Amino acid sequence: MDKTINLRVRKEIDRSSELKVLKLKGSLITKGYTEIIHIADENDDFYLNSFSTSSELRKEAEQYLLEYIANNELNTMITVLEK
């Protein structure tokens, strides 16, 4: 059964951070965690990004997200939302 992972992404970020966010999304796809990432407006300040992954890959995908966010200093730009 697929599980959904949700990310809150700040709308207004600098160009360098924007490139890091795009690389994160691309790597989620190339690593096989998902095939598509859905993007919706959450409010004036944030986008809601969501993607489905298999139950077997969920923990691995979440760990990858958290490490990427920390290693690229995106803690103020991206939040992994708890279900």
N, CA, C and O atoms as a GROMACS GRO file, in nm:
protein
  332
    1MET      N    1   0.084  -0.118   0.000
    1MET     CA    2   0.000   0.000   0.000
    1MET      C    3   0.089   0.125   0.000
    1MET      O    4   0.186   0.132   0.075
    2ASP      N    5   0.056   0.221  -0.083
    2ASP     CA    6   0.134   0.344  -0.090
    2ASP      C    7   0.104   0.434   0.028
    2ASP      O    8  -0.008   0.438   0.079
    3LYS      N    9   0.206   0.506   0.070
    3LYS     CA   10   0.196   0.603   0.179
    3LYS      C   11   0.230   0.741   0.123
    3LYS      O   12   0.321   0.754   0.040
    4THR      N   13   0.160   0.842   0.167
    4THR     CA   14   0.184   0.978   0.122
    4THR      C   15   0.275   1.051   0.220
    4THR      O   16   0.257   1.042   0.342
    5ILE      N   17   0.372   1.123   0.165
    5ILE     CA   18   0.461   1.207   0.244
    5ILE      C   19   0.434   1.350   0.201
    5ILE      O   20   0.431   1.380   0.081
    6ASN      N   21   0.415   1.440   0.298
    6ASN     CA   22   0.385   1.580   0.271
    6ASN      C   23   0.499   1.669   0.318
    6ASN      O   24   0.556   1.649   0.425
    7LEU      N   25   0.529   1.768   0.235
    7LEU     CA   26   0.632   1.866   0.268
    7LEU      C   27   0.572   2.006   0.258
    7LEU      O   28   0.497   2.035   0.166
    8ARG      N   29   0.606   2.089   0.351
    8ARG     CA   30   0.569   2.231   0.345
    8ARG      C   31   0.693   2.306   0.298
    8ARG      O   32   0.798   2.301   0.363
    9VAL      N   33   0.680   2.376   0.185
    9VAL     CA   34   0.794   2.445   0.126
    9VAL      C   35   0.763   2.594   0.119
    9VAL      O   36   0.660   2.635   0.064
   10ARG      N   37   0.853   2.674   0.175
   10ARG     CA   38   0.837   2.820   0.173
   10ARG      C   39   0.836   2.870   0.029
   10ARG      O   40   0.916   2.824  -0.053
   11LYS      N   41   0.746   2.962  -0.003
   11LYS     CA   42   0.735   3.016  -0.138
   11LYS      C   43   0.849   3.111  -0.172
   11LYS      O   44   0.907   3.102  -0.280
   12GLU      N   45   0.881   3.199  -0.083
   12GLU     CA   46   0.981   3.302  -0.111
   12GLU      C   47   1.116   3.259  -0.054
   12GLU      O   48   1.140   3.271   0.066
   13ILE      N   49   1.203   3.208  -0.143
   13ILE     CA   50   1.336   3.168  -0.101
   13ILE      C   51   1.438   3.220  -0.201
   13ILE      O   52   1.404   3.254  -0.314
   14ASP      N   53   1.564   3.225  -0.159
   14ASP     CA   54   1.668   3.276  -0.248
   14ASP      C   55   1.699   3.172  -0.357
   14ASP      O   56   1.661   3.056  -0.346
   15ARG      N   57   1.767   3.215  -0.460
   15ARG     CA   58   1.793   3.132  -0.579
   15ARG      C   59   1.873   3.006  -0.542
   15ARG      O   60   1.843   2.898  -0.593
   16SER      N   61   1.972   3.020  -0.458
   16SER     CA   62   2.054   2.906  -0.416
   16SER      C   63   1.969   2.799  -0.348
   16SER      O   64   1.983   2.681  -0.377
   17SER      N   65   1.884   2.842  -0.258
   17SER     CA   66   1.796   2.748  -0.187
   17SER      C   67   1.694   2.686  -0.282
   17SER      O   68   1.659   2.569  -0.269
   18GLU      N   69   1.647   2.766  -0.378
   18GLU     CA   70   1.552   2.715  -0.476
   18GLU      C   71   1.613   2.601  -0.557
   18GLU      O   72   1.547   2.501  -0.584
   19LEU      N   73   1.739   2.616  -0.595
   19LEU     CA   74   1.807   2.510  -0.669
   19LEU      C   75   1.822   2.384  -0.584
   19LEU      O   76   1.809   2.273  -0.635
   20LYS      N   77   1.850   2.401  -0.456
   20LYS     CA   78   1.862   2.286  -0.366
   20LYS      C   79   1.728   2.213  -0.352
   20LYS      O   80   1.725   2.090  -0.347
   21VAL      N   81   1.619   2.289  -0.347
   21VAL     CA   82   1.486   2.229  -0.337
   21VAL      C   83   1.455   2.152  -0.465
   21VAL      O   84   1.402   2.041  -0.459
   22LEU      N   85   1.487   2.208  -0.580
   22LEU     CA   86   1.464   2.139  -0.707
   22LEU      C   87   1.547   2.010  -0.716
   22LEU      O   88   1.498   1.908  -0.764
   23LYS      N   89   1.671   2.016  -0.670
   23LYS     CA   90   1.755   1.896  -0.670
   23LYS      C   91   1.697   1.789  -0.578
   23LYS      O   92   1.702   1.670  -0.610
   24LEU      N   93   1.643   1.831  -0.466
   24LEU     CA   94   1.580   1.736  -0.374
   24LEU      C   95   1.465   1.665  -0.444
   24LEU      O   96   1.455   1.542  -0.439
   25LYS      N   97   1.379   1.740  -0.507
   25LYS     CA   98   1.263   1.681  -0.575
   25LYS      C   99   1.308   1.586  -0.685
   25LYS      O  100   1.253   1.477  -0.700
   26GLY      N  101   1.408   1.627  -0.762
   26GLY     CA  102   1.460   1.541  -0.868
   26GLY      C  103   1.521   1.413  -0.812
   26GLY      O  104   1.504   1.306  -0.870
   27SER      N  105   1.591   1.424  -0.702
   27SER     CA  106   1.655   1.305  -0.645
   27SER      C  107   1.552   1.209  -0.586
   27SER      O  108   1.574   1.088  -0.586
   28LEU      N  109   1.441   1.260  -0.535
   28LEU     CA  110   1.334   1.171  -0.486
   28LEU      C  111   1.281   1.084  -0.599
   28LEU      O  112   1.247   0.968  -0.578
   29ILE      N  113   1.274   1.141  -0.718
   29ILE     CA  114   1.226   1.066  -0.834
   29ILE      C  115   1.334   0.970  -0.885
   29ILE      O  116   1.306   0.853  -0.910
   30THR      N  117   1.458   1.019  -0.900
   30THR     CA  118   1.563   0.934  -0.955
   30THR      C  119   1.600   0.819  -0.861
   30THR      O  120   1.644   0.714  -0.907
   31LYS      N  121   1.585   0.838  -0.732
   31LYS     CA  122   1.612   0.730  -0.637
   31LYS      C  123   1.499   0.629  -0.629
   31LYS      O  124   1.510   0.527  -0.561
   32GLY      N  125   1.390   0.658  -0.698
   32GLY     CA  126   1.279   0.564  -0.705
   32GLY      C  127   1.182   0.570  -0.589
   32GLY      O  128   1.102   0.478  -0.570
   33TYR      N  129   1.186   0.678  -0.511
   33TYR     CA  130   1.091   0.692  -0.400
   33TYR      C  131   0.952   0.727  -0.450
   33TYR      O  132   0.852   0.695  -0.385
   34THR      N  133   0.944   0.793  -0.566
   34THR     CA  134   0.816   0.832  -0.624
   34THR      C  135   0.832   0.855  -0.773
   34THR      O  136   0.944   0.859  -0.824
   35GLU      N  137   0.722   0.869  -0.843
   35GLU     CA  138   0.726   0.901  -0.985
   35GLU      C  139   0.683   1.044  -1.013
   35GLU      O  140   0.717   1.101  -1.116
   36ILE      N  141   0.609   1.102  -0.919
   36ILE     CA  142   0.558   1.238  -0.937
   36ILE      C  143   0.542   1.306  -0.802
   36ILE      O  144   0.513   1.242  -0.701
   37ILE      N  145   0.564   1.436  -0.802
   37ILE     CA  146   0.544   1.517  -0.681
   37ILE      C  147   0.436   1.619  -0.712
   37ILE      O  148   0.446   1.695  -0.808
   38HIS      N  149   0.333   1.620  -0.630
   38HIS     CA  150   0.221   1.713  -0.647
   38HIS      C  151   0.250   1.840  -0.569
   38HIS      O  152   0.299   1.836  -0.456
   39ILE      N  153   0.218   1.954  -0.630
   39ILE     CA  154   0.243   2.083  -0.567
   39ILE      C  155   0.112   2.161  -0.564
   39ILE      O  156   0.044   2.174  -0.666
   40ALA      N  157   0.077   2.213  -0.446
   40ALA     CA  158  -0.045   2.293  -0.431
   40ALA      C  159  -0.014   2.411  -0.339
   40ALA      O  160   0.077   2.404  -0.256
   41ASP      N  161  -0.088   2.519  -0.356
   41ASP     CA  162  -0.077   2.632  -0.264
   41ASP      C  163  -0.137   2.591  -0.130
   41ASP      O  164  -0.250   2.542  -0.125
   42GLU      N  165  -0.062   2.612  -0.023
   42GLU     CA  166  -0.119   2.589   0.109
   42GLU      C  167  -0.178   2.719   0.163
   42GLU      O  168  -0.289   2.721   0.217
   43ASN      N  169  -0.102   2.827   0.148
   43ASN     CA  170  -0.147   2.960   0.187
   43ASN      C  171  -0.056   3.061   0.117
   43ASN      O  172   0.013   3.026   0.022
   44ASP      N  173  -0.054   3.185   0.163
   44ASP     CA  174   0.027   3.288   0.098
   44ASP      C  175   0.177   3.265   0.112
   44ASP      O  176   0.255   3.317   0.032
   45ASP      N  177   0.218   3.189   0.212
   45ASP     CA  178   0.360   3.173   0.241
   45ASP      C  179   0.420   3.038   0.202
   45ASP      O  180   0.541   3.026   0.185
   46PHE      N  181   0.336   2.937   0.186
   46PHE     CA  182   0.388   2.801   0.165
   46PHE      C  183   0.316   2.725   0.055
   46PHE      O  184   0.198   2.745   0.027
   47TYR      N  185   0.394   2.635  -0.008
   47TYR     CA  186   0.340   2.533  -0.098
   47TYR      C  187   0.330   2.404  -0.018
   47TYR      O  188   0.407   2.382   0.075
   48LEU      N  189   0.238   2.320  -0.055
   48LEU     CA  190   0.229   2.186  -0.001
   48LEU      C  191   0.271   2.091  -0.112
   48LEU      O  192   0.204   2.081  -0.215
   49ASN      N  193   0.382   2.021  -0.091
   49ASN     CA  194   0.432   1.922  -0.186
   49ASN      C  195   0.402   1.786  -0.129
   49ASN      O  196   0.429   1.760  -0.012
   50SER      N  197   0.346   1.698  -0.210
   50SER     CA  198   0.316   1.564  -0.161
   50SER      C  199   0.353   1.461  -0.266
   50SER      O  200   0.347   1.487  -0.386
   51PHE      N  201   0.391   1.343  -0.218
   51PHE     CA  202   0.420   1.233  -0.308
   51PHE      C  203   0.389   1.102  -0.237
   51PHE      O  204   0.395   1.092  -0.115
   52SER      N  205   0.358   1.002  -0.318
   52SER     CA  206   0.330   0.869  -0.265
   52SER      C  207   0.451   0.782  -0.284
   52SER      O  208   0.522   0.792  -0.384
   53THR      N  209   0.476   0.696  -0.187
   53THR     CA  210   0.583   0.599  -0.195
   53THR      C  211   0.534   0.468  -0.136
   53THR      O  212   0.434   0.466  -0.063
   54SER      N  213   0.601   0.362  -0.165
   54SER     CA  214   0.558   0.232  -0.114
   54SER      C  215   0.582   0.224   0.036
   54SER      O  216   0.667   0.295   0.091
   55SER      N  217   0.508   0.139   0.101
   55SER     CA  218   0.523   0.120   0.246
   55SER      C  219   0.666   0.080   0.281
   55SER      O  220   0.720   0.121   0.383
   56GLU      N  221   0.727  -0.002   0.193
   56GLU     CA  222   0.863  -0.050   0.216
   56GLU      C  223   0.966   0.062   0.210
   56GLU      O  224   1.069   0.055   0.277
   57LEU      N  225   0.940   0.165   0.130
   57LEU     CA  226   1.036   0.274   0.111
   57LEU      C  227   1.008   0.397   0.196
   57LEU      O  228   1.088   0.490   0.198
   58ARG      N  229   0.897   0.398   0.266
   58ARG     CA  230   0.857   0.518   0.340
   58ARG      C  231   0.964   0.565   0.439
   58ARG      O  232   1.003   0.682   0.435
   59LYS      N  233   1.009   0.478   0.526
   59LYS     CA  234   1.109   0.517   0.627
   59LYS      C  235   1.238   0.564   0.562
   59LYS      O  236   1.298   0.663   0.604
   60GLU      N  237   1.281   0.493   0.458
   60GLU     CA  238   1.403   0.530   0.386
   60GLU      C  239   1.388   0.668   0.321
   60GLU      O  240   1.479   0.751   0.326
   61ALA      N  241   1.273   0.692   0.260
   61ALA     CA  242   1.246   0.821   0.195
   61ALA      C  243   1.244   0.934   0.298
   61ALA      O  244   1.301   1.040   0.275
   62GLU      N  245   1.179   0.911   0.412
   62GLU     CA  246   1.174   1.013   0.517
   62GLU      C  247   1.314   1.043   0.570
   62GLU      O  248   1.349   1.159   0.592
   63GLN      N  249   1.394   0.938   0.591
   63GLN     CA  250   1.531   0.957   0.640
   63GLN      C  251   1.613   1.036   0.538
   63GLN      O  252   1.689   1.126   0.576
   64TYR      N  253   1.598   1.003   0.411
   64TYR     CA  254   1.669   1.076   0.306
   64TYR      C  255   1.630   1.223   0.307
   64TYR      O  256   1.716   1.311   0.298
   65LEU      N  257   1.500   1.250   0.318
   65LEU     CA  258   1.451   1.388   0.322
   65LEU      C  259   1.513   1.465   0.438
   65LEU      O  260   1.565   1.576   0.420
   66LEU      N  261   1.508   1.407   0.556
   66LEU     CA  262   1.560   1.475   0.675
   66LEU      C  263   1.710   1.502   0.664
   66LEU      O  264   1.757   1.610   0.702
   67GLU      N  265   1.785   1.406   0.612
   67GLU     CA  266   1.929   1.425   0.596
   67GLU      C  267   1.958   1.531   0.491
   67GLU      O  268   2.046   1.616   0.511
   68TYR      N  269   1.886   1.528   0.380
   68TYR     CA  270   1.907   1.627   0.274
   68TYR      C  271   1.876   1.768   0.325
   68TYR      O  272   1.953   1.861   0.302
   69ILE      N  273   1.766   1.782   0.394
   69ILE     CA  274   1.727   1.912   0.448
   69ILE      C  275   1.833   1.965   0.544
   69ILE      O  276   1.872   2.082   0.535
   70ALA      N  277   1.882   1.881   0.634
   70ALA     CA  278   1.984   1.922   0.730
   70ALA      C  279   2.116   1.953   0.661
   70ALA      O  280   2.178   2.056   0.689
   71ASN      N  281   2.161   1.866   0.571
   71ASN     CA  282   2.291   1.883   0.504
   71ASN      C  283   2.295   2.004   0.413
   71ASN      O  284   2.402   2.060   0.388
   72ASN      N  285   2.180   2.046   0.362
   72ASN     CA  286   2.174   2.160   0.271
   72ASN      C  287   2.118   2.285   0.336
   72ASN      O  288   2.086   2.383   0.268
   73GLU      N  289   2.107   2.281   0.468
   73GLU     CA  290   2.062   2.397   0.547
   73GLU      C  291   1.929   2.453   0.496
   73GLU      O  292   1.914   2.573   0.476
   74LEU      N  293   1.832   2.363   0.477
   74LEU     CA  294   1.699   2.402   0.429
   74LEU      C  295   1.594   2.393   0.540
   74LEU      O  296   1.475   2.394   0.511
   75ASN      N  297   1.638   2.385   0.665
   75ASN     CA  298   1.548   2.368   0.778
   75ASN      C  299   1.443   2.478   0.789
   75ASN      O  300   1.332   2.453   0.838
   76THR      N  301   1.475   2.598   0.744
   76THR     CA  302   1.377   2.706   0.752
   76THR      C  303   1.290   2.715   0.627
   76THR      O  304   1.194   2.793   0.623
   77MET      N  305   1.323   2.636   0.526
   77MET     CA  306   1.249   2.641   0.400
   77MET      C  307   1.156   2.522   0.379
   77MET      O  308   1.051   2.535   0.316
   78ILE      N  309   1.195   2.405   0.433
   78ILE     CA  310   1.118   2.282   0.411
   78ILE      C  311   1.089   2.214   0.545
   78ILE      O  312   1.177   2.201   0.630
   79THR      N  313   0.965   2.172   0.562
   79THR     CA  314   0.925   2.096   0.680
   79THR      C  315   0.855   1.970   0.633
   79THR      O  316   0.764   1.974   0.550
   80VAL      N  317   0.898   1.855   0.688
   80VAL     CA  318   0.828   1.730   0.662
   80VAL      C  319   0.710   1.725   0.759
   80VAL      O  320   0.729   1.731   0.880
   81LEU      N  321   0.590   1.715   0.705
   81LEU     CA  322   0.470   1.718   0.788
   81LEU      C  323   0.437   1.579   0.839
   81LEU      O  324   0.444   1.480   0.765
   82GLU      N  325   0.402   1.572   0.964
   82GLU     CA  326   0.362   1.444   1.026
   82GLU      C  327   0.219   1.413   0.986
   82GLU      O  328   0.136   1.503   0.971
   83LYS      N  329   0.190   1.287   0.969
   83LYS     CA  330   0.053   1.244   0.938
   83LYS      C  331  -0.030   1.238   1.064
   83LYS      O  332  -0.148   1.205   1.058
   0.00000   0.00000   0.00000
